[in-house]
Amino acid sequence: RAYVGPPEDYDLIAAMAFNLLTTLGLRQHHSLLDIGCGSLRVARLLIPYLNRGKYFGVEPNKWLVDEGIRRELGDTLIQIKRPTFFFSDSPDSISRAKIFFDFALAQSIFSHCGLDLIEGWLSTISRSLTQKGVLVATFLIGAEDSARTGWIYPDCVNYRPATLERAAKNVNLRFEILDWKHPRQTWALFAAPGYDSTWFKDLPLTWNAGLERALSRKHQP
């Protein structure tokens, strides 16, 4: 647990990310890509929730996923839900898989990436999202952009929101800061053209608002 962040926040971060995704519209039939899934901090909630074969995790450290399965989920649940794991530190593994995702998650990933890596991931994600798909990611806001490149963990780097907005626009994604509390970072949305975020444009982003939207869409003729 400590490898992916403060152990005392392990449950808190998982709940925060899971609740954000479901508020934004994640349902059990959707496909989801978990970038840097680590020791399955959020995946231990997502894998049971999603339908069989709908969870996809990317993680360069296979031992970390193996420990997550052993200590957090168990082999039986893996056999039932059949998640897919890509053991890689490159977005190329996703490009080659030719899978389309409704949702993607990058919690505390861009905060450890040079802009070169962020741009690479955004480019891949933009081609891998459905037309109504969305990536939610955290980053650290700074007055200036980090000049470092590559993977920087365990150090952290800062970016101006305008820089990430420009990087998103370059690959036809819409960038929005989300009003969703994080202990240390800021949540942002990188949306494909068809993802509708107008329902919380002038309202607080809450489960109540998300449920009202889900129910209204359910009853549309």
Backbone torsions as a table, in degrees:
resi	resn	phi	psi	omega
1	ARG	NA	-38.2	-175.9
2	ALA	-67.7	-21.8	-177.9
3	TYR	-64.4	-28.4	-175.3
4	VAL	-104.3	4.9	178.6
5	GLY	147.0	179.6	-179.9
6	PRO	-56.7	123.6	-178.0
7	PRO	-57.1	-32.4	-178.8
8	GLU	-68.6	-15.2	178.4
9	ASP	-102.1	4.2	-174.1
10	TYR	-56.2	-48.7	-179.7
11	ASP	-71.3	-37.7	-177.8
12	LEU	-62.8	-46.3	-179.6
13	ILE	-65.0	-40.4	179.1
14	ALA	-61.2	-47.2	-179.2
15	ALA	-64.3	-41.1	-179.4
16	MET	-59.6	-48.4	-177.2
17	ALA	-69.7	-43.3	-179.9
18	PHE	-62.2	-44.3	-180.0
19	ASN	-65.8	-36.9	176.9
20	LEU	-63.7	-47.1	-178.0
21	LEU	-61.4	-44.7	-179.1
22	THR	-70.8	-32.7	175.1
23	THR	-64.5	-37.5	179.9
24	LEU	-77.5	-4.5	173.3
25	GLY	120.8	2.2	179.8
26	LEU	-62.3	127.4	175.8
27	ARG	-124.4	168.2	-171.5
28	GLN	-62.7	-25.5	-177.5
29	HIS	-85.5	-7.1	-179.2
30	HIS	-76.6	157.0	172.7
31	SER	-99.8	141.8	-174.7
32	LEU	-136.4	137.5	175.1
33	LEU	-108.4	123.0	-179.6
34	ASP	-106.9	102.2	-175.4
35	ILE	-83.1	123.1	-176.4
36	GLY	70.1	53.3	-172.8
37	CYS	-70.2	-16.4	171.6
38	GLY	55.4	-131.7	-178.6
39	SER	-87.6	23.6	173.8
40	LEU	68.4	37.1	179.7
41	ARG	-56.6	-52.1	178.3
42	VAL	-88.2	-30.7	-177.2
43	ALA	-61.9	-28.1	179.9
44	ARG	-66.5	-16.3	171.0
45	LEU	-97.3	-37.6	-175.1
46	LEU	-73.1	-41.8	-176.0
47	ILE	-62.8	-46.4	176.2
48	PRO	-63.9	-31.6	-176.0
49	TYR	-74.6	-42.9	-175.1
50	LEU	-78.1	154.8	175.7
51	ASN	-65.2	163.7	-179.0
52	ARG	-54.3	129.5	175.6
53	GLY	78.4	10.9	-175.7
54	LYS	-101.1	-7.1	178.3
55	TYR	-101.1	133.5	177.9
56	PHE	-131.1	126.9	-180.0
57	GLY	-119.7	142.3	175.4
58	VAL	-115.7	127.8	-178.9
59	GLU	-159.8	125.7	-179.9
60	PRO	-72.0	-23.5	-175.8
61	ASN	-99.2	95.6	-178.4
62	LYS	-60.2	-36.6	-178.8
63	TRP	-60.2	-31.5	-178.4
64	LEU	-69.5	-42.0	176.3
65	VAL	-66.0	-42.8	178.7
66	ASP	-59.0	-41.8	178.0
67	GLU	-67.8	-35.8	177.0
68	GLY	-63.9	-41.8	177.5
69	ILE	-63.7	-43.7	-176.1
70	ARG	-68.7	-39.0	-171.5
71	ARG	-101.4	-20.1	-173.5
72	GLU	-115.1	-34.2	-171.8
73	LEU	-117.6	-49.2	-176.6
74	GLY	94.1	150.3	-176.4
75	ASP	-65.4	-33.2	-176.9
76	THR	-62.3	-45.1	179.2
77	LEU	-64.6	-36.9	176.7
78	ILE	-62.2	-40.6	178.8
79	GLN	-66.7	-35.6	-179.3
80	ILE	-73.0	-46.5	-171.3
81	LYS	-92.3	-20.1	176.2
82	ARG	51.9	56.6	173.8
83	PRO	-68.8	158.7	177.1
84	THR	-113.8	134.2	178.3
85	PHE	-120.3	134.7	173.5
86	PHE	-107.5	115.1	-178.7
87	PHE	-92.5	87.1	-172.9
88	SER	-157.1	155.6	172.8
89	ASP	-108.6	14.5	-175.0
90	SER	-121.3	141.1	174.4
91	PRO	-67.6	-12.3	179.9
92	ASP	-59.9	-31.6	-179.3
93	SER	-63.1	-32.6	177.9
94	ILE	-75.2	-41.3	178.7
95	SER	-58.8	-43.4	-177.9
96	ARG	-68.1	-29.6	-177.8
97	ALA	-69.7	-25.1	178.8
98	LYS	53.9	49.4	178.2
99	ILE	-112.4	142.0	177.3
100	PHE	-105.1	137.7	-175.5
101	PHE	-117.6	143.2	174.2
102	ASP	-82.2	-33.7	-179.9
103	PHE	-137.7	149.9	172.7
104	ALA	-138.0	148.1	-176.6
105	LEU	-129.6	132.5	174.1
106	ALA	-135.8	81.2	-178.0
107	GLN	-88.9	118.3	179.9
108	SER	59.2	42.0	175.4
109	ILE	-109.5	-52.2	-179.2
110	PHE	-65.4	-20.3	177.0
111	SER	-72.7	-7.6	178.4
112	HIS	-122.9	14.5	-174.9
113	CYS	-115.5	139.3	165.4
114	GLY	-66.7	160.2	-178.5
115	LEU	-60.4	-29.1	177.8
116	ASP	-61.1	-42.1	178.7
117	LEU	-70.9	-40.4	178.5
118	ILE	-59.8	-45.5	179.4
119	GLU	-62.9	-37.8	177.3
120	GLY	-64.0	-43.4	178.6
121	TRP	-67.7	-41.2	179.2
122	LEU	-63.7	-38.4	178.3
123	SER	-62.5	-45.0	179.5
124	THR	-66.8	-45.7	-179.0
125	ILE	-61.5	-39.5	-179.0
126	SER	-60.7	-30.7	178.8
127	ARG	-87.9	-11.9	-175.1
128	SER	-107.6	-7.1	177.1
129	LEU	-85.0	148.2	168.9
130	THR	-66.4	170.0	-179.2
131	GLN	-61.9	-24.5	178.3
132	LYS	-108.7	19.3	-175.9
133	GLY	-83.4	167.5	-177.7
134	VAL	-153.1	141.8	170.2
135	LEU	-105.0	132.3	170.4
136	VAL	-114.2	132.2	-173.9
137	ALA	-144.5	155.1	175.6
138	THR	-107.1	153.4	174.2
139	PHE	-153.4	168.6	178.2
140	LEU	-103.8	123.7	-179.1
141	ILE	-79.7	135.0	176.1
142	GLY	-139.7	163.8	178.7
143	ALA	-73.8	-22.6	177.9
144	GLU	-132.7	158.8	179.1
145	ASP	-86.6	141.3	174.1
146	SER	-64.2	142.1	177.2
147	ALA	-98.0	0.3	-178.0
148	ARG	-75.3	156.6	-178.0
149	THR	-124.5	164.2	176.4
150	GLY	75.5	-163.0	-179.5
151	TRP	-88.8	127.2	-166.9
152	ILE	-113.0	-3.2	-177.5
153	TYR	-53.2	136.7	10.0
154	PRO	-89.9	1.7	176.4
155	ASP	-68.5	159.4	178.2
156	CYS	-116.9	154.4	179.5
157	VAL	-132.1	155.3	-177.8
158	ASN	-112.7	154.2	175.1
159	TYR	-142.6	150.5	171.7
160	ARG	-77.0	140.3	176.9
161	PRO	-54.4	-36.5	-179.4
162	ALA	-61.8	-32.4	179.4
163	THR	-67.8	-44.5	178.9
164	LEU	-70.6	-33.5	176.1
165	GLU	-62.4	-41.6	178.9
166	ARG	-66.6	-42.2	178.2
167	ALA	-62.2	-38.8	177.7
168	ALA	-67.0	-45.1	-178.9
169	LYS	-60.8	-34.0	-179.4
170	ASN	-63.2	-22.4	179.1
171	VAL	-117.5	25.1	172.9
172	ASN	64.0	37.8	173.2
173	LEU	-114.1	146.2	178.3
174	ARG	-95.4	129.1	-176.7
175	PHE	-103.5	131.6	175.7
176	GLU	-143.5	137.2	170.4
177	ILE	-75.6	135.1	-179.4
178	LEU	-102.8	139.1	176.3
179	ASP	-86.9	73.1	-178.0
180	TRP	-136.9	115.7	-170.5
181	LYS	-62.4	139.4	175.5
182	HIS	-134.5	142.7	-178.5
183	PRO	-59.2	-31.7	-173.4
184	ARG	-137.2	-22.1	-171.7
185	GLN	-119.5	-172.2	-180.0
186	THR	-123.8	133.7	177.4
187	TRP	-85.3	140.3	175.7
188	ALA	-135.6	153.8	178.5
189	LEU	-110.0	134.0	174.5
190	PHE	-122.2	99.4	-167.3
191	ALA	-106.7	141.6	169.9
192	ALA	-68.5	161.0	-173.6
193	PRO	-55.3	-30.9	-175.6
194	GLY	-89.5	-2.9	-179.3
195	TYR	-77.0	128.7	-176.6
196	ASP	-93.8	112.1	175.1
197	SER	-112.6	8.9	-177.4
198	THR	-67.4	-23.4	-175.3
199	TRP	-68.8	-19.2	175.1
200	PHE	-118.7	17.8	179.6
201	LYS	-63.2	-42.1	-178.1
202	ASP	-114.7	16.0	180.0
203	LEU	-128.9	156.7	172.8
204	PRO	-63.1	142.5	177.0
205	LEU	-80.6	97.9	-176.4
206	THR	-132.3	161.7	175.5
207	TRP	-60.7	-38.3	179.7
208	ASN	-58.5	-46.2	179.1
209	ALA	-65.9	-40.9	179.6
210	GLY	-64.2	-39.4	179.4
211	LEU	-68.5	-41.0	177.0
212	GLU	-58.0	-42.2	179.2
213	ARG	-65.3	-44.5	-179.5
214	ALA	-61.6	-41.9	-179.6
215	LEU	-68.9	-37.9	179.5
216	SER	-66.3	-38.9	178.9
217	ARG	-69.8	-34.2	-180.0
218	LYS	-63.2	-33.8	-176.4
219	HIS	-96.0	5.3	176.7
220	GLN	-70.9	140.6	179.5
221	PRO	-69.1	NA	NA
